[in-house]
């Protein structure tokens, strides 16, 4: 059973992917937007590489989460480091600040997704078969019910 935190992380990863697609399309159409892609060609490759990673994350596969973290960590992490270093000498502008916020989000979401799948990879309650979870989830109730019925037996 997947927790609400896992669902929300996956939902935010998909929303962030749609946002990056929107940013790339608007940049290609020369529409002014508060965020810009770092490198358009690499951004398109990252967007296409993200699709199988998100599918694997939905299936709770650790390889997909690691690939997702690696792709976004290299792409956004390197640019984030460069903006932080350059902002110490030139200062921050509004577009650089907006891009820096989205870069931080682009690194944090895959990192949290990787940690979530790494530490909570197997979420079944039973012996490993998800079809039996309903049985093992009710075990405590069954024990209480059996104890009550044992005390209420009358001899004739």
C-alpha positions in Angstrom: 0.0 0.0 0.0 1.5 3.3 -1.0 1.3 6.3 1.4 -0.1 9.7 0.6 3.4 11.1 0.6 4.4 8.8 -2.2 1.3 9.8 -4.2 2.0 13.4 -3.7 5.6 13.2 -4.7 4.7 11.4 -7.9 2.0 13.9 -8.6 4.4 16.8 -8.1 7.0 15.1 -10.3 4.4 14.9 -13.1 3.3 18.5 -12.6 6.9 19.7 -12.7 7.4 17.7 -15.9 4.4 19.4 -17.4 5.7 22.8 -16.3 9.1 22.1 -17.9 7.3 21.1 -21.1 5.3 24.4 -21.0 8.5 26.4 -20.4 10.2 24.8 -23.3 7.3 25.3 -25.7 6.9 28.9 -24.7 10.6 29.5 -25.1 10.5 28.0 -28.6 7.5 30.2 -29.5 9.4 33.3 -28.2 6.7 34.1 -25.6 8.0 36.0 -22.5 7.7 33.7 -19.5 9.3 34.0 -16.0 11.3 30.8 -16.5 13.5 29.8 -19.3 15.1 26.5 -20.2 18.8 26.2 -19.5 19.7 24.6 -22.8 16.8 23.9 -25.2 18.2 20.8 -26.9 19.3 19.2 -23.6 16.0 20.2 -22.0 14.0 18.3 -24.7 16.2 15.2 -24.2 15.7 15.4 -20.4 12.0 15.7 -20.9 11.9 12.6 -23.1 14.2 10.7 -20.7 12.0 11.6 -17.8 8.9 9.8 -19.2 10.2 6.2 -18.6 11.7 7.2 -15.3 8.3 8.5 -14.0 6.6 5.3 -15.2 9.2 3.2 -13.3 8.7 5.5 -10.2 5.0 4.8 -10.4 5.8 1.1 -10.4 8.0 1.6 -7.4 11.2 0.6 -9.2 14.5 1.8 -7.6 16.3 1.9 -10.9 13.8 4.4 -12.3 14.1 6.5 -9.2 17.9 6.4 -9.4 17.8 7.3 -13.1 15.3 10.1 -12.4 17.6 11.5 -9.7 20.7 11.2 -11.9 19.2 12.9 -14.9 17.7 15.8 -12.9 20.6 16.0 -10.5 23.1 16.4 -13.4 21.0 18.8 -15.4 19.6 21.1 -12.7 22.4 20.5 -10.1 25.2 21.7 -12.3 23.2 24.8 -13.4 22.2 25.5 -9.9 25.9 25.5 -8.8 26.8 27.8 -11.6 24.1 30.3 -10.8 25.0 30.3 -7.1 28.7 30.9 -7.9 28.0 33.6 -10.5 25.4 35.4 -8.2 28.1 35.9 -5.6 30.0 38.3 -7.9 27.2 39.8 -10.0 24.2 39.6 -7.7 20.8 38.0 -8.3 18.4 39.2 -10.9 14.7 38.3 -11.0 15.0 35.8 -13.9 18.0 34.2 -12.2 16.1 33.9 -9.0 13.1 32.3 -10.7 15.3 29.9 -12.5 17.2 29.1 -9.3 13.9 28.3 -7.5 12.9 25.9 -10.2 16.3 24.3 -10.2 16.0 23.7 -6.5 12.6 22.1 -7.1 14.1 20.1 -9.9 16.7 18.6 -7.6 14.6 18.2 -4.4 11.6 16.3 -6.0 13.8 13.5 -7.5 15.9 13.3 -4.3 12.8 12.8 -2.1 11.3 10.4 -4.6 14.6 8.3 -4.6 14.6 8.3 -0.8 11.0 7.4 -0.6 11.4 4.4 -2.9 14.7 3.4 -1.3 13.4 3.2 2.2 9.8 2.1 1.5 10.2 -0.1 -1.5 8.1 -3.0 -0.2 4.8 -1.8 1.1 2.8 -4.9 1.3 1.4 -6.0 4.7 1.4 -9.7 4.1 4.0 -12.2 3.3 4.8 -10.5 0.0 1.6 -11.2 -1.9 -0.4 -8.1 -2.4 -3.6 -10.1 -3.0 -3.4 -11.3 0.6 -3.1 -7.9 2.2 -6.8 -7.7 3.0 -6.5 -10.9 5.1 -3.5 -9.8 7.1 -4.9 -6.3 7.7 -7.9 -7.8 9.5 -5.9 -10.2 11.7 -6.2 -8.2 14.9 -10.0 -7.9 14.5 -10.3 -11.6 13.9 -8.4 -12.4 17.1 -10.7 -10.1 19.1 -13.7 -11.7 17.6 -12.5 -15.2 18.3 -11.8 -14.4 21.9 -15.3 -13.1 22.4 -16.9 -16.1 20.8 -14.9 -18.5 22.9 -16.2 -16.9 26.2 -19.8 -16.9 25.1 -20.2 -20.6 24.6 -22.9 -22.2 26.7 -23.1 -25.8 27.7 -26.4 -27.6 27.3 
